[in-house]
Amino acid sequence: MSTLLAALRTERGRHVAGAVFLAGLSAMFLFCGYEFIRSPAESIFMEQFGAGYKPYAIACVPFMMAAMIYGYGLLLSSIGAKKAMAVSMAGSSAFFVLAWLGLGHAWRWLAFLLLVFKESYVVVISEQYWSFINSVLKDEEGKVFNGPVAGLGALGSLVGGWTLGHFAVGLGTETFVLFAALMILPAVVLFWIGYNKAGEPKPDKDEAGGRKGPLHLSILKENRTVLFIAFIIFSAQVVATALDFRFTTLVQEFMPLKDARTAYLGNFWMNVNIFSFSMQFLLTPLLLRYIPRRGILTAIPAVHIVTCLLLFIYPSLGLASTAFLLFKGMDYSIFRASKETLYIPFSYDTRYRAKQVADAFTYRFAKGVTALWASGLSAAGTIAQGFYPALGVVFSGAWLAMSFPLTAKRE
């Protein structure tokens, strides 16, 4: 089963393809909606607080993430993965509707809450897609299907970014908050059908009903692979946050008008998703097929060491956007597709519970910690323009070092 076409010629291949591609179509709508909220939430926040206050908002994200993941763990124990997915997605849609209705009344602090929420909800939900896919596929199937399925999500992001970039000025930034809510609804329906087609994954008896806790945190101590994934996600997201803050500061300097800034950010994320989409459909299946997992997972942080060094030496909006684009494009494509295959052999609680902590919580916790560092330095005085790219170099190096023990047992 070395190619997608070969997989589709088998009965099992067609069966699992139907289920995971329905999940991919669902992700297409979800991530289209995420593009409708990502840049507007950022632009609305800048309008009310300024880019310098973003670290304070990001520092609050881990608290919201912890509440969301714990609540998801309780739902998983009581109603199962399929219904927990539906509740979390429908709840996110309802929040955006309420935010859209309330922006004109409680504008300033709602803008703060909207930024914190948009940073949190998409990570929790996106990990549910991968929990499902990793439960349906076998290891070799993951190498074949992960890239194209993730590509559908990137296609949704691409369409969302293009739409936002072309219509934000005409329709207004706030309108896209409502659009984000509406796009989640078909995502719920398609994902539900995908669950029905594949059958809802069930835990073993010793993990049924959340017997080992809503989060089953002991897995992080027992499973070396998951622990190293958590460390790598932390390091990677420090790099991402450093690049994000530098990029955001430069965008505000060069784009002072809200709607024009929203359009610029929409176009930027569209370009990110063009890159990611191309990687997922064209390069990722080939790389997963011909290059060992260790080679992929070590090459990615090496690229970021180079781009962060360049940004440190030659600070500019062009280099900042390029470095951030490369990070996000590879994070959404080859890094994600290769990392997810590591989860396939593990238990239900590893894929559905511990994964939320190792991937989703650590993802935003790292961002929150970086924001606290930045907030402290900002309170003490002005942050040097080289601080963020220097931080990126240091943590890209740590990421590179940890990639070797992560892959040691699986090559």
C-alpha positions as CSV (number, residue, x, y, z in Angstrom):
1,M,0.0,0.0,0.0
2,S,2.6,2.5,-1.1
3,T,0.3,4.9,-3.0
4,L,-3.1,6.4,-2.7
5,L,-4.3,4.6,-5.9
6,A,-3.0,1.2,-4.6
7,A,-4.8,1.8,-1.3
8,L,-8.1,2.6,-3.1
9,R,-8.0,-0.7,-5.0
10,T,-8.5,-2.7,-1.8
11,E,-11.8,-3.1,0.0
12,R,-10.4,-1.9,3.3
13,G,-8.7,1.0,1.5
14,R,-12.0,2.2,0.1
15,H,-13.7,1.8,3.4
16,V,-11.2,3.8,5.5
17,A,-10.8,6.3,2.7
18,G,-14.5,7.1,2.8
19,A,-14.4,7.7,6.5
20,V,-11.3,9.8,6.7
21,F,-12.1,11.8,3.6
22,L,-15.5,12.7,5.2
23,A,-13.4,13.9,8.1
24,G,-11.2,15.8,5.7
25,L,-14.2,17.5,4.1
26,S,-15.5,18.4,7.5
27,A,-12.1,19.9,8.3
28,M,-12.3,21.9,5.1
29,F,-15.4,23.8,6.4
30,L,-14.0,24.1,9.9
31,F,-10.7,25.6,8.8
32,C,-12.4,27.9,6.3
33,G,-14.4,29.2,9.3
34,Y,-11.2,29.5,11.2
35,E,-9.8,31.8,8.6
36,F,-12.9,33.9,9.0
37,I,-12.2,34.4,12.7
38,R,-8.4,34.3,12.9
39,S,-7.5,37.6,11.2
40,P,-10.7,39.5,12.2
41,A,-10.1,38.6,15.9
42,E,-6.5,39.8,15.6
43,S,-7.5,43.0,13.8
44,I,-10.3,43.8,16.2
45,F,-7.9,43.2,19.1
46,M,-5.3,45.5,17.6
47,E,-8.0,48.2,17.1
48,Q,-8.9,48.0,20.8
49,F,-5.7,47.3,22.6
50,G,-2.8,47.5,20.1
51,A,-0.3,44.7,19.1
52,G,1.8,45.4,22.3
53,Y,-1.0,44.0,24.4
54,K,-1.3,40.7,22.5
55,P,1.1,38.9,24.8
56,Y,-1.2,39.6,27.8
57,A,-4.1,37.9,25.9
58,I,-2.0,35.0,24.8
59,A,-0.9,34.5,28.4
60,C,-4.6,33.8,29.3
61,V,-4.9,31.1,26.6
62,P,-3.5,28.1,28.6
63,F,-6.2,28.7,31.3
64,M,-9.0,28.5,28.7
65,M,-7.3,25.5,27.0
66,A,-7.1,23.7,30.4
67,A,-10.9,24.3,31.0
68,M,-11.8,23.2,27.4
69,I,-9.7,20.0,27.4
70,Y,-10.9,19.0,30.9
71,G,-14.5,19.6,29.8
72,Y,-13.9,17.6,26.6
73,G,-12.4,14.8,28.7
74,L,-15.6,14.7,30.9
75,L,-17.7,14.6,27.7
76,L,-15.6,11.8,26.3
77,S,-16.2,9.7,29.4
78,S,-19.9,10.3,29.6
79,I,-21.1,10.4,26.0
80,G,-18.3,9.1,23.8
81,A,-16.1,10.6,21.1
82,K,-18.8,11.3,18.4
83,K,-21.2,13.2,20.6
84,A,-18.3,15.0,22.4
85,M,-17.2,16.2,19.0
86,A,-20.6,17.5,18.2
87,V,-21.0,19.3,21.5
88,S,-17.6,21.0,21.3
89,M,-18.1,22.2,17.7
90,A,-21.7,23.4,18.2
91,G,-20.7,25.2,21.3
92,S,-17.9,27.0,19.4
93,S,-20.4,28.1,16.8
94,A,-22.8,29.4,19.4
95,F,-20.0,31.4,21.0
96,F,-19.2,33.2,17.7
97,V,-22.8,34.0,17.2
98,L,-23.0,35.6,20.7
99,A,-19.7,37.4,20.0
100,W,-21.0,38.8,16.8
101,L,-24.2,40.0,18.5
102,G,-22.3,41.5,21.4
103,L,-19.4,43.2,19.7
104,G,-21.3,46.5,19.4
105,H,-22.2,46.5,23.1
106,A,-19.2,45.1,25.1
107,W,-16.6,45.8,22.5
108,R,-13.3,46.2,24.3
109,W,-13.3,43.2,26.6
110,L,-15.2,41.0,24.2
111,A,-12.4,41.7,21.7
112,F,-10.0,40.4,24.3
113,L,-12.1,37.3,25.0
114,L,-12.6,36.6,21.3
115,L,-8.9,36.5,20.7
116,V,-8.3,34.1,23.6
117,F,-11.2,31.9,22.4
118,K,-10.1,31.7,18.8
119,E,-6.6,30.6,19.9
120,S,-8.2,27.8,22.0
121,Y,-11.2,26.2,20.2
122,V,-9.5,25.3,16.9
123,V,-6.7,23.4,18.6
124,V,-9.0,21.3,20.7
125,I,-11.3,20.5,17.7
126,S,-8.4,19.8,15.2
127,E,-6.9,17.2,17.6
128,Q,-10.3,15.4,17.6
129,Y,-10.0,15.0,13.8
130,W,-6.6,13.4,14.2
131,S,-7.7,11.2,17.2
132,F,-10.4,9.9,14.8
133,I,-8.1,9.4,11.9
134,N,-5.4,7.7,14.0
135,S,-8.0,5.3,15.3
136,V,-9.2,4.4,11.8
137,L,-5.9,4.0,10.0
138,K,-3.0,1.6,10.3
139,D,0.6,2.9,10.2
140,E,1.2,2.4,6.5
141,E,-2.3,3.8,5.7
142,G,-1.4,6.9,7.6
143,K,1.6,7.5,5.4
144,V,-0.7,7.3,2.4
145,F,-3.8,9.2,3.6
146,N,-2.6,11.8,6.1
147,G,-1.3,14.2,3.5
148,P,-4.3,14.3,1.2
149,V,-6.8,14.4,4.1
150,A,-4.9,17.2,5.7
151,G,-4.8,18.9,2.3
152,L,-8.6,19.2,2.4
153,G,-8.3,21.2,5.6
154,A,-5.7,23.4,3.9
155,L,-8.1,23.9,1.0
156,G,-10.7,25.2,3.3
157,S,-8.2,27.6,4.9
158,L,-7.1,28.7,1.4
159,V,-10.7,29.5,0.3
160,G,-11.3,31.2,3.7
161,G,-8.2,33.3,3.4
162,W,-8.9,34.3,-0.2
163,T,-12.5,35.3,0.7
164,L,-11.4,37.3,3.7
165,G,-8.7,39.1,1.7
166,H,-11.1,40.1,-1.1
167,F,-14.2,41.0,0.9
168,A,-13.1,42.2,4.4
169,V,-13.0,45.8,3.3
170,G,-16.4,45.7,1.6
171,L,-18.3,43.5,4.1
172,G,-16.5,44.7,7.3
173,T,-14.4,42.8,9.7
174,E,-17.1,42.0,12.2
175,T,-19.3,40.2,9.6
176,F,-16.8,37.4,9.3
177,V,-17.3,36.5,13.0
178,L,-20.8,35.4,12.1
179,F,-19.5,33.6,9.0
180,A,-17.1,31.7,11.2
181,A,-20.0,30.4,13.2
182,L,-22.0,29.4,10.2
183,M,-19.1,27.4,8.6
184,I,-18.9,25.1,11.7
185,L,-22.4,23.7,11.1
186,P,-21.6,21.7,7.9
187,A,-18.4,20.6,9.6
188,V,-20.3,19.0,12.4
189,V,-22.7,17.1,10.0
190,L,-19.9,15.7,7.8
191,F,-17.8,14.6,10.8
192,W,-20.8,12.9,12.3
193,I,-21.4,11.0,9.0
194,G,-17.7,10.0,9.0
195,Y,-18.0,8.6,12.5
196,N,-21.1,6.6,11.4
197,K,-19.2,5.2,8.3
198,A,-16.1,4.1,10.2
199,G,-17.8,3.2,13.5
200,E,-17.1,5.0,16.7
201,P,-13.8,3.9,18.2
202,K,-14.2,2.3,21.6
203,P,-11.7,2.1,24.5
204,D,-10.6,-1.2,26.1
205,K,-12.3,-2.2,29.3
206,D,-9.6,-0.8,31.5
207,E,-10.0,2.7,29.8
208,A,-13.8,2.6,29.3
209,G,-15.8,5.5,30.8
210,G,-12.7,7.5,31.7
211,R,-11.7,5.0,34.4
212,K,-8.1,6.4,34.5
213,G,-9.2,10.0,34.6
214,P,-10.7,12.5,32.1
215,L,-7.2,13.2,30.8
216,H,-5.3,10.0,31.8
217,L,-2.2,12.0,32.5
218,S,-0.1,9.0,33.6
219,I,0.4,8.2,29.9
220,L,2.8,11.1,29.7
221,K,5.0,9.4,32.2
222,E,4.5,5.8,30.9
223,N,4.8,6.5,27.1
224,R,8.2,7.9,26.1
225,T,7.1,8.8,22.6
226,V,4.2,10.9,23.8
227,L,6.4,12.7,26.3
228,F,8.9,13.6,23.6
229,I,6.1,14.8,21.4
230,A,4.9,17.1,24.2
231,F,8.5,18.5,24.6
232,I,8.8,19.1,20.8
233,I,5.4,20.7,20.5
234,F,6.4,23.1,23.4
235,S,9.7,24.0,21.7
236,A,8.0,24.4,18.3
237,Q,5.3,26.6,19.6
238,V,7.8,28.9,21.3
239,V,9.4,29.4,17.9
240,A,5.9,30.0,16.4
241,T,5.0,32.5,19.0
242,A,8.2,34.4,18.7
243,L,7.7,34.7,14.9
244,D,4.1,35.6,15.4
245,F,4.8,38.5,17.8
246,R,7.5,39.9,15.6
247,F,5.3,39.6,12.5
248,T,2.3,41.2,14.3
249,T,4.4,44.1,15.5
250,L,5.7,44.8,12.0
251,V,2.2,44.4,10.5
252,Q,0.8,47.1,12.8
253,E,3.6,49.4,11.9
254,F,3.0,49.1,8.2
255,M,-0.9,48.6,8.3
256,P,-2.5,51.1,10.6
257,L,-6.1,50.9,9.2
258,K,-8.2,48.0,10.6
259,D,-10.0,46.7,7.4
260,A,-6.9,47.0,5.2
261,R,-4.9,45.2,7.9
262,T,-7.6,42.5,8.0
263,A,-7.3,42.1,4.2
264,Y,-3.5,41.9,4.4
265,L,-3.7,39.2,7.1
266,G,-6.3,37.3,5.1
267,N,-4.0,37.3,2.1
268,F,-1.0,36.3,4.2
269,W,-2.9,33.3,5.6
270,M,-4.1,32.5,2.1
271,N,-0.5,32.3,1.0
272,V,0.3,30.1,4.0
273,N,-2.4,27.7,3.0
274,I,-1.4,27.7,-0.7
275,F,2.0,26.6,0.4
276,S,0.6,24.0,2.9
277,F,-2.0,22.7,0.4
278,S,0.8,22.2,-2.2
279,M,2.9,20.4,0.3
280,Q,0.1,18.1,1.5
281,F,-1.0,17.0,-2.0
282,L,2.3,17.0,-3.9
283,L,5.3,16.6,-1.6
284,T,4.1,15.1,1.7
285,P,3.0,11.7,0.3
286,L,6.3,11.4,-1.5
287,L,8.4,12.5,1.5
288,L,6.6,10.1,3.8
289,R,7.1,7.3,1.3
290,Y,10.8,7.8,0.5
291,I,12.3,9.6,3.5
292,P,12.6,8.1,7.0
293,R,10.5,9.7,9.6
294,R,13.7,10.8,11.5
295,G,15.0,12.6,8.4
296,I,11.7,14.6,8.1
297,L,11.3,15.4,11.8
298,T,14.9,16.7,12.1
299,A,15.0,18.7,8.8
300,I,12.1,20.8,9.8
301,P,13.7,22.5,12.9
302,A,16.9,22.9,10.9
303,V,15.0,25.1,8.4
304,H,13.7,27.3,11.2
305,I,17.1,27.8,12.7
306,V,18.2,29.3,9.3
307,T,15.1,31.5,8.9
308,C,15.3,32.8,12.4
309,L,19.0,33.6,12.0
310,L,18.2,35.5,8.8
311,L,15.4,37.5,10.5
312,F,17.8,38.3,13.4
313,I,20.4,39.6,11.0
314,Y,18.1,41.3,8.5
315,P,14.9,42.4,10.3
316,S,12.1,43.3,7.9
317,L,8.4,42.7,7.3
318,G,9.2,40.6,4.2
319,L,11.6,38.3,6.1
320,A,9.2,38.1,9.1
321,S,6.3,37.1,6.9
322,T,8.5,34.5,5.0
323,A,9.8,32.9,8.2
324,F,6.3,32.8,9.7
325,L,4.8,31.5,6.5
326,L,7.4,28.7,6.3
327,F,6.8,27.7,9.9
328,K,3.0,27.6,9.6
329,G,3.1,25.9,6.1
330,M,5.3,23.1,7.3
331,D,3.6,22.8,10.6
332,Y,0.2,22.3,8.9
333,S,1.6,19.8,6.3
334,I,4.7,17.6,6.6
335,F,5.3,18.0,10.3
336,R,1.7,17.2,11.2
337,A,1.3,14.3,8.8
338,S,4.6,12.6,9.9
339,K,4.0,13.3,13.6
340,E,0.5,11.9,13.6
341,T,1.7,8.5,12.4
342,L,3.4,8.1,15.7
343,Y,0.1,7.9,17.5
344,I,-1.5,5.1,15.4
345,P,-0.2,2.1,17.4
346,F,-1.3,3.4,20.8
347,S,-4.4,3.0,23.0
348,Y,-7.7,4.8,22.8
349,D,-6.9,7.0,25.8
350,T,-3.5,7.9,24.3
351,R,-5.1,9.0,21.0
352,Y,-8.2,10.8,22.5
353,R,-7.1,12.0,26.0
354,A,-3.3,12.2,26.4
355,K,-3.1,13.6,22.9
356,Q,-5.2,16.6,23.8
357,V,-2.7,17.3,26.6
358,A,0.5,16.5,24.7
359,D,-0.5,18.3,21.5
360,A,-3.4,20.7,22.1
361,F,-2.6,22.0,25.6
362,T,1.1,22.0,25.2
363,Y,0.6,23.8,21.8
364,R,-1.1,26.8,23.5
365,F,0.7,26.5,26.9
366,A,4.0,27.2,25.1
367,K,2.4,30.2,23.5
368,G,1.2,31.4,26.9
369,V,4.6,31.0,28.5
370,T,6.3,32.9,25.7
371,A,3.7,35.6,26.1
372,L,4.5,35.8,29.8
373,W,8.2,36.2,29.1
374,A,7.4,38.9,26.5
375,S,5.0,40.6,28.9
376,G,7.5,40.7,31.7
377,L,10.3,42.1,29.4
378,S,7.8,44.6,28.0
379,A,6.9,45.8,31.5
380,A,10.6,46.1,32.4
381,G,11.3,48.1,29.2
382,T,11.3,47.9,25.4
383,I,11.9,44.5,23.9
384,A,14.8,44.6,21.4
385,Q,13.9,43.8,17.9
386,G,16.2,40.8,17.8
387,F,14.8,39.1,20.9
388,Y,12.1,37.1,19.1
389,P,14.2,35.7,16.3
390,A,16.9,34.9,18.8
391,L,14.4,33.0,20.9
392,G,13.4,31.2,17.7
393,V,16.9,30.1,17.1
394,V,17.4,28.7,20.6
395,F,14.2,26.7,20.7
396,S,14.6,25.5,17.2
397,G,17.9,24.0,18.3
398,A,16.2,22.3,21.3
399,W,13.5,21.0,19.0
400,L,16.2,19.6,16.7
401,A,18.0,17.9,19.6
402,M,14.8,16.2,20.9
403,S,13.8,14.9,17.4
404,F,16.5,12.3,17.6
405,P,15.3,10.4,20.8
406,L,11.7,10.8,19.6
407,T,12.4,8.7,16.5
408,A,15.1,6.4,17.9
409,K,12.8,3.4,18.5
410,R,10.7,3.7,15.4
411,E,13.2,3.7,12.6
